[in-house]
Amino acid sequence: MSFDTGALLVFLLASTGLMALDLARKPATGEGATILYGRLAWLASLAHPLAAQIAESWHLQGDLTPFLAFDLITAAFVAAAGANRMPGGRAFLLLVLASSSAMTLGIQLMPGHSSGLGGPLMASALLCTAFIGATVECARAARLDRAIRRPATQLALLSATAAMVQLVVALSQASGTANLPHIGLLLAGAGIVWLALKLMLTAALLSLFTARRSEISDRLSRQLVEQANTLGSDQRVVTQAFYQLAGKTMVTDSAGRILFANADARRFLAYPDTSDITLEELFVAVQPTGHQQFRALFERPEQQAELLHIRMTGVECGGQTYHLMQLESLPFDYGMLRSLLVDSRDDAPHEATGLLDHNFAIAAMADGWYRLLAQVDRYAGSGLFWDKLRLLSDSDSEINHLENSMVSASVARGWLHMRNGAGLSVTLRKLKAPDHKLFYRVEMQLVDDVLQARASAPYATPAGRDPAR
């Protein structure tokens, strides 16, 4: 084969440019065998054209046929890139090195003008055989690996075409008529076709790189999805097992917000909406009774009161603190109820809370109640609640409305004008003991003091909200 200087230069620039684009798009580190062998094939394919370009530019004399040994290495690495491994292991690589050495040494030892078997003929025969092997290996990889089927098929077709070109060159050289004009033109055309084939091999290798990278990315994505599904499945199993765990159990975060409640706890609490609420919002009253132990009062939907004992256990998970809470029912006791609703409360100066029995008689009142009645009644802790209200206010109609409302309603609210000119907001809530006896929770606020306290607070009361509530 003979090579045109312009064709050599175009091949070198185009081939280098294609590989440079691939290197710029993807770093060379951390890549597989396909990309490694493909780049070695590209480097080996440049050796003979680069030597021919240098010899032509510098007017060097010499036989460049031995440099075709690098094209043998190109064929080997094309097959290795298609298979994503060195075909045949070390034996294949040794065979390629032996063939390259045989070509180089054989051409050097042969007489330059002998008839019969010569250097170019030997090189073409070896290249034809090597590219046939690359064709077989790439076709095999295309059948076995669906992810690279298209680029591997392209490499197989190009390798087969390269083998045919070398066969034509070998037959032309074996005819012994290379001095005829049409044979010279044929070899010159074969040189251009050979450069074009190697350039297309580089492009096909780049397509193979892209397919391999996509395959790796898809495989990684599938692994991540499988891991996520496995973790999700494990989490569902653990959640389901915890949900069916015997005993009434809840989980809260470090801020006290409820994250999870198992089946027994939800049934016991009549399936409340526990999403993003605290214990204080779920229960009517919560009182600490010891280290990580609490008592709580829960109001069922039918206004029945339930006393609970809560045992808390701290759990560390993922650098965060959670609390495992076990709920246990307690026998109903009015002394405990009084402690939860009255004794444990610390009323603000403008608040008053208390507990009434089923006859609306005062059972227990917090300190705020005594501050209200200290100047008008020295027996503020006993008697009927309605009578005490009438001592504070002459709003008989509003007091009668509150009294009548509690007969049929579970909650009654009223606003009283006190004798000293202030306003008093009163709220009564009905609860039932397990023995079906009624009792009532009282919550009162001095409206003027509430407004004054909120006016001096750093944040204003939202518009449309009742300032007394």
C-alpha positions as CSV (number, residue, x, y, z in Angstrom):
1,M,0.0,0.0,0.0
2,S,1.1,3.5,-0.7
3,F,-0.2,6.5,1.3
4,D,-0.8,10.1,0.2
5,T,0.6,12.8,2.4
6,G,-2.6,14.7,2.5
7,A,-4.6,11.6,3.4
8,L,-2.2,10.8,6.2
9,L,-2.5,14.3,7.7
10,V,-6.3,14.2,7.5
11,F,-6.4,10.8,9.2
12,L,-4.0,11.8,12.0
13,L,-5.9,15.1,12.7
14,A,-9.4,13.5,12.5
15,S,-8.5,10.5,14.6
16,T,-6.8,12.6,17.3
17,G,-9.7,15.1,17.3
18,L,-12.3,12.3,17.8
19,M,-10.4,10.8,20.7
20,A,-9.8,14.3,22.2
21,L,-13.5,14.9,22.3
22,D,-14.1,11.6,24.1
23,L,-11.4,12.5,26.7
24,A,-12.9,15.9,27.2
25,R,-16.4,14.5,27.7
26,K,-15.4,11.8,30.2
27,P,-12.3,11.5,32.5
28,A,-9.9,8.6,31.9
29,T,-9.9,7.5,35.6
30,G,-12.2,4.8,36.9
31,E,-13.2,3.3,33.5
32,G,-13.4,-0.3,32.4
33,A,-11.5,-2.7,30.2
34,T,-13.4,-1.7,27.1
35,I,-12.3,1.9,27.2
36,L,-8.7,1.0,28.1
37,Y,-8.3,-1.5,25.2
38,G,-10.1,0.8,22.8
39,R,-7.7,3.6,23.5
40,L,-4.7,1.3,23.2
41,A,-6.2,0.2,19.8
42,W,-6.4,3.9,18.8
43,L,-2.8,4.6,19.8
44,A,-1.5,1.5,18.0
45,S,-3.4,2.5,14.8
46,L,-1.5,5.9,14.7
47,A,2.0,4.3,14.7
48,H,2.2,3.4,11.0
49,P,0.5,6.5,9.5
50,L,2.5,8.7,11.9
51,A,5.8,7.1,10.8
52,A,4.8,7.5,7.1
53,Q,4.0,11.2,7.7
54,I,7.3,11.8,9.4
55,A,9.2,10.0,6.7
56,E,7.5,11.9,4.0
57,S,7.9,15.3,5.7
58,W,11.5,14.9,6.5
59,H,12.4,13.0,3.3
60,L,13.6,9.9,5.2
61,Q,14.6,6.7,3.4
62,G,13.6,3.3,4.7
63,D,11.1,0.5,4.6
64,L,8.1,1.3,6.8
65,T,6.5,-2.1,6.4
66,P,7.6,-3.2,10.0
67,F,5.4,-0.5,11.4
68,L,2.4,-2.4,10.2
69,A,3.1,-4.6,13.3
70,F,1.2,-2.0,15.2
71,D,-1.8,-2.6,13.1
72,L,-1.7,-6.2,14.4
73,I,-1.8,-4.8,17.9
74,T,-4.7,-2.6,16.8
75,A,-6.7,-5.6,15.7
76,A,-6.0,-7.4,19.0
77,F,-7.2,-4.5,21.1
78,V,-10.3,-3.9,18.9
79,A,-11.2,-7.5,19.7
80,A,-10.4,-7.0,23.4
81,A,-12.6,-3.8,23.5
82,G,-15.5,-5.6,21.9
83,A,-15.2,-8.5,24.4
84,N,-14.5,-6.1,27.4
85,R,-11.5,-8.4,28.2
86,M,-8.4,-9.7,26.5
87,P,-9.7,-12.6,24.3
88,G,-8.1,-15.8,25.2
89,G,-6.3,-14.3,28.2
90,R,-2.6,-14.0,28.2
91,A,-2.3,-16.6,25.3
92,F,-4.0,-14.2,22.9
93,L,-1.7,-11.3,23.9
94,L,1.4,-13.5,23.5
95,L,0.1,-14.5,20.1
96,V,-0.2,-10.9,19.0
97,L,3.2,-10.1,20.3
98,A,4.7,-13.1,18.6
99,S,3.0,-12.1,15.3
100,S,4.2,-8.6,15.6
101,S,7.8,-9.8,16.3
102,A,7.6,-12.2,13.4
103,M,6.5,-9.5,11.0
104,T,9.2,-7.1,12.2
105,L,12.1,-9.6,12.2
106,G,10.9,-11.4,9.1
107,I,10.8,-8.3,7.0
108,Q,14.2,-7.1,8.2
109,L,15.8,-10.5,7.4
110,M,14.3,-11.0,4.0
111,P,16.2,-9.7,1.0
112,G,14.8,-6.5,-0.3
113,H,14.4,-7.5,-3.9
114,S,13.6,-11.2,-3.7
115,S,10.9,-12.8,-5.6
116,G,8.0,-14.8,-4.1
117,L,7.3,-14.2,-0.4
118,G,8.3,-10.7,0.6
119,G,7.8,-8.2,3.5
120,P,4.7,-6.4,2.3
121,L,3.0,-9.7,1.3
122,M,3.8,-11.2,4.8
123,A,2.5,-8.1,6.5
124,S,-0.8,-8.2,4.5
125,A,-1.3,-11.9,5.2
126,L,-0.8,-11.4,8.9
127,L,-3.1,-8.4,9.1
128,C,-5.8,-10.2,7.1
129,T,-5.6,-13.1,9.6
130,A,-5.6,-10.7,12.7
131,F,-8.6,-8.7,11.5
132,I,-10.5,-11.9,10.8
133,G,-10.0,-12.9,14.4
134,A,-11.2,-9.4,15.5
135,T,-14.3,-9.8,13.3
136,V,-15.1,-13.1,15.0
137,E,-14.6,-11.8,18.5
138,C,-16.7,-8.6,17.9
139,A,-19.5,-10.6,16.3
140,R,-19.5,-13.0,19.3
141,A,-19.7,-10.0,21.7
142,A,-22.6,-8.5,19.7
143,R,-24.6,-11.8,20.1
144,L,-23.8,-12.2,23.8
145,D,-24.2,-8.6,25.0
146,R,-27.4,-6.8,24.0
147,A,-26.2,-3.5,25.5
148,I,-23.3,-3.1,22.9
149,R,-24.9,-5.0,20.0
150,R,-24.9,-2.0,17.6
151,P,-21.3,-0.7,18.1
152,A,-19.9,-4.3,18.3
153,T,-21.6,-5.2,15.0
154,Q,-20.1,-2.1,13.5
155,L,-16.7,-3.1,14.7
156,A,-17.2,-6.6,13.3
157,L,-18.2,-5.2,9.9
158,L,-15.3,-2.8,9.8
159,S,-12.8,-5.5,10.9
160,A,-14.1,-7.8,8.1
161,T,-13.8,-5.0,5.6
162,A,-10.2,-4.4,6.8
163,A,-9.4,-8.1,6.4
164,M,-10.8,-8.0,2.8
165,V,-8.7,-5.0,2.0
166,Q,-5.6,-6.7,3.2
167,L,-6.5,-9.8,1.2
168,V,-6.8,-7.7,-1.9
169,V,-3.4,-6.1,-1.2
170,A,-1.8,-9.5,-0.5
171,L,-3.2,-10.9,-3.8
172,S,-2.0,-7.9,-5.7
173,Q,1.5,-8.2,-4.2
174,A,1.6,-11.9,-4.8
175,S,0.8,-11.5,-8.5
176,G,4.2,-10.0,-9.0
177,T,2.9,-7.3,-11.2
178,A,3.0,-4.4,-8.9
179,N,5.0,-2.5,-11.5
180,L,1.9,-2.3,-13.8
181,P,0.1,1.1,-13.6
182,H,-3.3,-0.3,-12.6
183,I,-1.7,-2.3,-9.7
184,G,-0.1,0.9,-8.5
185,L,-3.4,2.7,-8.5
186,L,-5.0,-0.2,-6.7
187,L,-2.4,-0.1,-3.9
188,A,-2.8,3.7,-3.6
189,G,-6.5,3.4,-3.4
190,A,-6.1,0.6,-0.8
191,G,-4.0,2.9,1.3
192,I,-6.7,5.6,1.4
193,V,-9.4,2.9,2.1
194,W,-7.1,1.6,4.9
195,L,-6.9,5.0,6.5
196,A,-10.6,5.5,6.2
197,L,-11.3,2.1,7.8
198,K,-9.0,2.9,10.8
199,L,-10.8,6.3,11.2
200,M,-14.2,4.5,11.2
201,L,-12.8,2.0,13.7
202,T,-12.0,4.9,16.0
203,A,-15.5,6.3,15.6
204,A,-17.0,2.8,16.2
205,L,-14.9,2.5,19.4
206,L,-16.2,5.8,20.6
207,S,-19.7,4.5,20.1
208,L,-18.7,1.4,22.0
209,F,-17.4,3.6,24.9
210,T,-20.8,5.4,25.0
211,A,-22.7,2.1,25.1
212,R,-20.5,0.7,27.9
213,R,-20.9,3.9,29.9
214,S,-24.7,3.8,29.5
215,E,-24.7,0.1,30.5
216,I,-22.7,0.9,33.6
217,S,-25.0,3.8,34.4
218,D,-28.1,1.6,33.8
219,R,-26.6,-1.1,36.0
220,L,-25.9,1.3,38.7
221,S,-29.4,2.7,38.5
222,R,-30.9,-0.7,38.7
223,Q,-28.7,-1.6,41.7
224,L,-29.8,1.7,43.4
225,V,-33.4,0.9,42.7
226,E,-33.0,-2.7,43.9
227,Q,-31.3,-1.5,47.1
228,A,-34.0,1.2,47.6
229,N,-36.7,-1.5,47.1
230,T,-34.9,-3.8,49.4
231,L,-34.6,-1.1,52.1
232,G,-38.2,0.0,51.5
233,S,-39.4,-3.6,51.8
234,D,-37.4,-4.1,55.0
235,Q,-38.8,-0.9,56.3
236,R,-42.3,-1.9,55.4
237,V,-41.8,-5.3,57.2
238,V,-40.4,-3.6,60.3
239,T,-43.1,-1.0,60.3
240,Q,-45.8,-3.7,59.9
241,A,-44.2,-5.8,62.6
242,F,-44.0,-2.8,64.9
243,Y,-47.6,-1.8,64.0
244,Q,-48.8,-5.2,65.1
245,L,-46.6,-5.3,68.2
246,A,-48.5,-6.2,71.3
247,G,-48.9,-3.3,73.7
248,K,-49.9,0.3,73.2
249,T,-46.8,2.0,71.9
250,M,-46.0,5.4,70.3
251,V,-42.7,6.9,68.9
252,T,-41.9,10.6,69.2
253,D,-39.0,12.7,68.0
254,S,-36.7,14.7,70.2
255,A,-39.1,17.7,70.1
256,G,-41.9,15.5,71.4
257,R,-43.9,15.2,68.2
258,I,-45.6,11.9,67.6
259,L,-44.2,10.0,64.6
260,F,-45.9,6.7,64.9
261,A,-48.5,4.8,66.9
262,N,-49.0,1.1,66.7
263,A,-52.4,-0.7,66.2
264,D,-53.1,-1.2,69.9
265,A,-52.4,2.4,70.8
266,R,-54.6,3.7,67.9
267,R,-57.4,1.4,68.9
268,F,-57.1,2.4,72.6
269,L,-57.1,6.1,71.7
270,A,-60.0,5.6,69.3
271,Y,-57.9,6.2,66.2
272,P,-56.9,9.8,66.7
273,D,-55.1,11.9,64.1
274,T,-51.6,11.9,65.6
275,S,-49.8,13.4,62.6
276,D,-47.3,16.1,63.7
277,I,-48.8,16.8,67.2
278,T,-47.3,16.6,70.6
279,L,-48.4,14.7,73.7
280,E,-49.8,18.0,75.2
281,E,-52.0,18.4,72.1
282,L,-53.1,14.8,72.1
283,F,-53.9,14.6,75.8
284,V,-56.0,16.9,78.0
285,A,-53.3,17.0,80.6
286,V,-49.8,15.5,81.1
287,Q,-48.0,15.4,84.4
288,P,-44.4,14.0,85.1
289,T,-44.3,11.4,87.8
290,G,-40.7,10.3,87.8
291,H,-37.7,9.8,85.5
292,Q,-39.2,9.4,82.0
293,Q,-42.6,8.5,83.4
294,F,-45.8,10.5,83.0
295,R,-49.5,10.5,83.8
296,A,-52.0,11.7,81.3
297,L,-55.7,12.4,80.9
298,F,-57.2,11.4,77.6
299,E,-60.6,12.4,76.4
300,R,-62.3,9.9,74.2
301,P,-64.7,11.0,71.4
302,E,-67.7,10.2,73.6
303,Q,-66.3,12.6,76.3
304,Q,-65.2,9.6,78.5
305,A,-62.0,10.3,80.5
306,E,-59.2,7.8,80.6
307,L,-56.2,8.0,82.9
308,L,-52.9,6.7,81.5
309,H,-49.4,5.9,82.7
310,I,-46.7,6.6,80.1
311,R,-43.3,5.0,80.3
312,M,-40.7,6.6,78.0
313,T,-37.5,5.0,76.6
314,G,-34.8,7.0,74.7
315,V,-33.6,5.5,71.4
316,E,-30.6,6.7,69.3
317,C,-30.9,6.1,65.6
318,G,-28.9,7.7,62.8
319,G,-27.5,10.4,65.1
320,Q,-31.0,11.5,66.2
321,T,-32.9,10.9,69.4
322,Y,-36.3,9.3,69.5
323,H,-38.6,8.2,72.4
324,L,-40.5,5.0,72.6
325,M,-43.6,5.5,74.7
326,Q,-45.6,2.7,76.2
327,L,-49.2,3.5,77.3
328,E,-50.9,1.7,80.2
329,S,-54.4,2.2,81.6
330,L,-54.8,3.4,85.2
331,P,-57.8,2.9,87.5
332,F,-59.9,6.0,87.5
333,D,-59.2,8.1,90.6
334,Y,-60.6,11.5,91.4
335,G,-57.5,12.4,93.4
336,M,-55.3,11.7,90.4
337,L,-57.7,13.6,88.2
338,R,-57.5,16.6,90.5
339,S,-53.7,16.4,90.5
340,L,-53.7,16.4,86.6
341,L,-56.2,19.1,86.0
342,V,-55.7,21.5,89.0
343,D,-52.7,20.8,91.2
344,S,-50.1,20.4,88.5
345,R,-51.2,23.6,86.6
346,D,-49.5,26.9,86.9
347,D,-52.1,29.4,85.9
348,A,-51.1,32.8,84.5
349,P,-52.3,35.9,86.4
350,H,-55.2,36.3,83.9
351,E,-56.2,32.6,84.0
352,A,-58.3,30.4,86.4
353,T,-58.9,26.6,86.1
354,G,-60.9,24.2,88.1
355,L,-62.8,21.0,88.4
356,L,-66.6,20.6,89.1
357,D,-68.5,17.5,90.2
358,H,-71.6,16.2,88.5
359,N,-73.7,18.7,90.5
360,F,-71.6,21.7,89.4
361,A,-70.2,21.9,92.9
362,I,-66.6,23.0,93.2
363,A,-64.3,20.0,93.6
364,A,-60.9,21.7,93.1
365,M,-59.7,25.1,91.9
366,A,-56.3,26.4,91.0
367,D,-54.7,29.5,92.4
368,G,-56.2,31.8,89.7
369,W,-59.7,31.1,91.0
370,Y,-58.8,32.3,94.4
371,R,-57.2,35.5,93.1
372,L,-60.5,36.2,91.4
373,L,-62.7,35.7,94.4
374,A,-60.3,36.6,97.2
375,Q,-61.9,40.0,97.8
376,V,-65.6,38.9,97.6
377,D,-65.7,35.3,99.0
378,R,-63.5,33.8,101.7
379,Y,-65.0,30.3,100.9
380,A,-64.1,30.3,97.2
381,G,-63.0,26.6,97.3
382,S,-66.5,25.2,98.0
383,G,-70.1,25.7,96.9
384,L,-71.9,25.8,93.6
385,F,-70.0,27.2,90.7
386,W,-73.0,29.2,89.5
387,D,-73.3,31.0,92.8
388,K,-69.7,32.0,92.7
389,L,-70.1,33.4,89.2
390,R,-73.0,35.5,90.4
391,L,-70.8,36.9,93.1
392,L,-68.4,38.0,90.3
393,S,-70.9,39.2,87.8
394,D,-74.5,40.4,87.5
395,S,-74.9,38.9,84.0
396,D,-77.6,36.4,85.1
397,S,-78.8,35.7,81.6
398,E,-75.3,34.7,80.5
399,I,-74.8,32.5,83.5
400,N,-78.2,30.8,83.0
401,H,-77.3,30.3,79.3
402,L,-74.1,28.5,80.4
403,E,-76.0,26.4,82.9
404,N,-78.6,25.4,80.4
405,S,-76.1,24.7,77.6
406,M,-74.2,22.1,79.7
407,V,-77.4,20.0,79.9
408,S,-77.2,19.0,76.2
409,A,-73.8,20.1,75.0
410,S,-70.3,18.9,75.7
411,V,-68.8,22.4,75.6
412,A,-70.3,25.7,76.7
413,R,-68.8,29.1,76.4
414,G,-69.9,32.4,77.8
415,W,-68.7,36.0,78.4
416,L,-69.5,37.8,81.6
417,H,-69.3,41.4,82.5
418,M,-67.7,41.5,86.0
419,R,-68.8,43.9,88.7
420,N,-65.4,45.6,88.7
421,G,-65.9,46.4,85.0
422,A,-63.6,43.7,83.6
423,G,-64.6,41.0,81.2
424,L,-64.5,37.3,82.0
425,S,-64.4,34.5,79.5
426,V,-65.8,31.1,80.8
427,T,-65.5,27.7,79.2
428,L,-67.0,24.5,80.6
429,R,-66.2,21.0,79.2
430,K,-68.1,17.9,80.1
431,L,-66.3,14.6,80.8
432,K,-67.5,11.2,81.9
433,A,-65.9,8.9,84.4
434,P,-65.9,5.2,83.7
435,D,-68.8,4.8,86.2
436,H,-70.7,7.3,83.9
437,K,-70.6,10.1,86.5
438,L,-70.1,13.5,85.0
439,F,-67.6,16.1,86.0
440,Y,-66.7,19.4,84.4
441,R,-63.5,21.2,83.5
442,V,-63.5,25.0,84.0
443,E,-61.2,27.4,82.1
444,M,-61.6,31.1,82.7
445,Q,-59.7,34.2,81.4
446,L,-59.8,37.8,82.2
447,V,-60.4,39.3,78.8
448,D,-58.9,42.7,79.4
449,D,-55.7,41.2,80.9
450,V,-55.4,38.8,78.0
451,L,-55.6,41.7,75.5
452,Q,-53.1,43.7,77.5
453,A,-50.7,40.8,77.7
454,R,-50.9,40.1,74.0
455,A,-50.5,43.7,73.1
456,S,-47.2,43.8,75.0
457,A,-46.0,40.5,73.4
458,P,-43.4,40.6,70.6
459,Y,-46.0,39.3,68.1
460,A,-49.4,40.6,67.5
461,T,-52.6,38.5,67.7
462,P,-53.5,37.2,64.2
463,A,-56.4,38.9,62.6
464,G,-59.8,37.3,63.1
465,R,-58.8,35.3,66.2
466,D,-60.8,35.6,69.4
467,P,-58.4,37.5,71.8
468,A,-60.0,35.8,74.8
469,R,-59.3,32.3,73.7
